[in-house]
Amino acid sequence: MEPKQSPKGLTRRELLSRATAASATFVVGSGFLAATDAAWAAELNALQPETFATLVQMARDIYPHDQIGDEFYVIAVKGYDTAEAAPGIEVGIAALNAAAQGKGHTSYLGTGWERDRVDILRGMEDGAFFQQIRGGLVTGLYNQKAVWPLFGYEGASFELGGYIERGFNDINWL
């Protein structure tokens, strides 16, 4: 029996055999990035898979939330996977990897300890690349409605009559 072909022409077996591990949490292949421990993957258009994996790790290190899965960080940085943005992102990630190598690591993604990655980021935090990614994450990550319940935020209340009629004045603990 012939394996079922995906719309891109790869069977599951081919996908797994072509993939190489970039880190403990990502599987990198030609034109895609997938999680090894969760059910998500991202098809890439302009960025190299290793660059995108590094960008996702960078996003997680800038705004670390253990209760948020990588798939939300992927959505937050997916906007950088365009032909217009890719050259600047590739240069920025190359500088990030060079900074990691300057501290004795193979790459930023290959830096095992979070505190070491944060130290590398602190060395770059005044630069334009870091500020671009950090600024984009504010809206890219926190404007995802699926993330709001993870923080206990119920969303906007204007269309529901405001907060005053929805528990704002329920002070039963005084």
N, C-alpha and C positions, 0 to 999 in steps of 0.2 A: 504494500500500500504506500503510495507517494505522500510525503508530508504536505500538509496544507500550506499554500503560499500566502504570505501577507500581501497587502496592497503594494508595498514597496518591493516585493519580489524576494524577500528573505524568509526562510523558514525559521521557526523558533530555534532549531538546532544550529542553523547557520549563524543566527544572531548571537547565540551564546558562544559558539566557537570562535567568532571573529572578535568578540569583545575582549578587552584586556582590563585588568583591575587597575584603576588609577589610585584608589585608596581603599580603606576598609568599608566605605559607605557607597561608592559609586562604581558603576561599570561603564567604561568608555568604549565606544565603537566608532565606526565611520559614520558621522552625521547624527549620532544620538548619544544620550546620556541617560542612564537608568540607575535606580537604587538597588542595592543588593539586599536590603532588609525591608523594603516596602513596595507597594504596588503602584509605582509611578515611573514614567519615563518622559523624556523631552526630546522631540525631534529638533535638530539644530539647523539653522539656515545659513548663518554667516560666521559664527564663532567656531573655533576649534573645540572639540569635546573637552579636552583637558583645560582649556581656558574657561569654559562654562562651568566645569566642576569646581575650579578654583574660585570663580565668581560666586557660586552658591556657598562655598565654605566661608568666603570672605563675608558674605551677607549674614550668615549665621554667627560669625564671630563679632560683627559690628552690633547686631541686635540679637543677643542670645536669649532664646526662650526654649526651655526644655520641653514645654508642652506643645510646641508648634513643630509639625513635621517638615521635613525638607521640601515636600511638594509645594508648600506655601512660599518658601524662599525661592524656589524655581520660578514660580509665577511672578514673584516680585522682581526678578532680574531678567526675565525672558525678553523684556523690552529692549535690552541691549543687544539682542541677537538679530541685528539688522545690518545691511550692507553699509549704511551710513555710520553706525556706531561702532562696528566691529574693529576697524583699524585702531581707534583710540583705546578700546578695551583691551585689545591684544597687547598694545604697548604698555598700558597700565599694569596688566597682569605680568608681563615680562619684568617690569620694574619691581613688582611685588616678589616675584620669584628670585630676582637678583638680591633683594634685601634679605630674603630668607637664606640664600646661599652665603651672603656676607656674615650671617650668624651661625654658619656651620650646618645648615640643613640642605637637603637635596632640592627642595622647592617649598613653596608655601603650603601646598596640599600635602606634601610629604613631612611637614612639621607635625609631629604627633601630639604635642601638648598644647591645649588651648591657650594657656598663659604665654607660651612662646609665640604663638600666632598673634595674640593680642599685642605683645611687645613689638613685633614686626609692624603691625598696623599703627601703633602709636608713633613709630618713627616716620610714618607716611601721612599722618592725619592732617597736617597742614597743607598737603599737596592737592592740586586740582582733581586728580583721579579719585583719591579717597573721598573728597567732598562731593564729587559727582555721584558716586555710588551710595554714600551715606544719605545724601539728600533724596535720591530716587527711592531709597528703601522706605523712607518715612511714609510716602504715599503708596508705594508698590506693595508693601507688606501690610500696613495697618488699615488700608482701605479695602481689604478683602473681607467681605461680609462673613465668609466662612471662618475667619479668624476671631471675629468679635466675641462669640460665645466662650472661646477659650480664655478670654480675659474677663468674662463676666459682664461685658458691655451688651446691652440689649438693642442698641442701634438708636437712630434718631427717634424722637418722640413727638415732634411737631405734628405730624399727620395723625397721631393717636391722641391728640388733645394736650400734649405737654406733660411735664413731669409732676406738676402739682397734683393732678388728678390720678397719677399712677404711682403713688407710693413715696413721693418726695417728703410728705409731712407725716409719715408713719413713724413717729418716734415713741415706740412703746417700751423702750429700754430705760427711759429717764424716770 
